[in-house]
Amino acid sequence: MILYLLCFLLFLIGLYGVITRRNVIKIVIGLVFMEFSVFLLLVLVGYVEGGEAPILDETIVSGPFVDPLPQAMVLTAIVIGLASNAMLLAIAIRLYKKYGTFDIRKINELKG
């Protein structure tokens, strides 16, 4: 149960960074924290205490098995998250080239 709370705390740290920061790079880092906490939560959901890999053969009797679906989902989500983070950083670089700052308030003032 404590691991779920730590995942939630990590998500809240990322959310705090997204809401309170004015720097675009720091906002992207907050989003990365939020993504990572969701990845950890998905892996924790699939974990079974004392479970074995779900590879069945004649020697394995029935018992608790670890669900492989959340692990596969996390691998896919990591790839998608990497692509979205690269896109966000590319947008941040374009904003810096155009406006000369990463500060959102100054970019909003210079708009036009």
Summary of the structure (lengths in Angstrom):
residues: 112
radius of gyration: 20.0
end to end distance: 50.4
largest distance: 70.5
contacts: 279
relative contact order: 0.13
helix: 71%
strand: 4%
